[in-house]
Amino acid sequence: MRGQPLNTVMVLGLVACAAACTRLPPESQPGMPGSLPVETLDDLLTIPAEWGTLAAVSNDPLSTNITRLWVEDEEGTVRLVFYNNHTSRFHHQAGVIRRR
């Protein structure tokens, strides 16, 4: 019978730990503070000409399959387009940084 109080304390401790845990918010989703507004690519093989010219290319440090293309139009709006090297397709959404 000595083990029963110990078991009760352990179960109560586990319940308290589980109750104290909260779900973390998902990382950077469109519309969340700190995230970029997005525009949708209709064709995953090309970038629209009206988006401007290629300004820079960078690699994603977390994924070697992703290449970032930075495109700037005449008004100074920059779009961040993700290219998947594995599938040879662009991601369907591009981040938009507008100048005021």
C-alpha positions in Angstrom: 0.0 0.0 0.0 3.0 2.3 0.2 3.1 2.7 -3.6 -0.4 4.0 -3.9 0.3 7.6 -2.7 3.4 7.7 -5.0 1.3 6.6 -7.9 -1.3 9.2 -7.2 1.4 11.9 -7.0 2.9 10.8 -10.3 -0.5 10.8 -12.0 -1.4 14.2 -10.7 2.0 15.5 -11.8 1.5 14.2 -15.3 -2.0 15.7 -15.5 -0.6 19.1 -14.3 2.2 19.0 -16.9 -0.3 18.2 -19.7 -2.7 20.9 -18.6 0.2 23.5 -18.5 1.2 22.7 -22.1 -0.3 25.0 -24.8 -0.1 24.7 -28.5 2.4 27.0 -30.2 1.1 29.2 -33.0 2.1 28.0 -36.5 5.0 29.8 -38.0 4.4 32.7 -40.3 1.1 32.1 -42.1 -0.4 34.7 -44.4 -2.4 37.3 -42.6 -0.5 36.8 -39.3 1.5 39.7 -37.8 5.0 39.5 -39.2 4.1 37.6 -42.3 4.2 39.0 -45.8 1.0 39.6 -47.9 0.9 37.0 -50.7 -0.1 36.9 -54.3 -1.0 33.7 -56.1 0.8 32.3 -59.1 -1.6 30.8 -61.7 1.1 29.1 -63.7 3.7 27.3 -61.6 6.2 27.2 -64.5 6.6 31.0 -65.1 6.7 34.3 -63.2 4.4 37.0 -64.7 6.3 39.6 -66.7 4.4 42.4 -64.9 6.1 41.4 -61.7 9.3 42.9 -63.1 12.9 41.7 -63.4 14.9 39.3 -61.3 16.8 41.3 -58.6 18.4 38.5 -56.6 18.6 34.8 -56.0 19.2 33.2 -52.6 19.2 29.7 -51.1 16.9 28.6 -48.3 19.2 27.7 -45.3 16.6 25.2 -44.1 16.0 23.3 -47.3 18.5 22.7 -50.1 15.6 22.0 -52.5 14.3 25.6 -52.3 15.7 28.6 -54.2 14.4 32.0 -53.5 13.9 34.4 -56.4 13.5 38.1 -55.6 11.7 40.0 -58.4 11.2 43.8 -58.5 8.8 45.7 -60.6 9.1 49.4 -61.9 7.2 50.8 -58.8 9.7 49.1 -56.5 7.4 46.3 -55.3 9.5 43.2 -54.5 8.0 39.7 -54.7 9.6 36.7 -53.1 9.0 33.6 -55.2 10.0 30.1 -54.1 11.3 27.6 -56.6 11.4 23.9 -55.8 14.5 22.4 -57.4 13.2 18.9 -56.8 9.8 19.4 -58.6 11.0 22.1 -61.0 8.0 24.2 -60.1 7.3 27.5 -58.4 5.4 27.6 -55.2 1.8 28.8 -55.7 2.1 31.8 -53.5 4.7 34.7 -53.5 5.4 37.1 -50.7 4.9 40.8 -51.6 6.8 43.7 -50.2 5.3 47.0 -51.3 7.0 50.4 -51.2 5.0 53.4 -50.1 
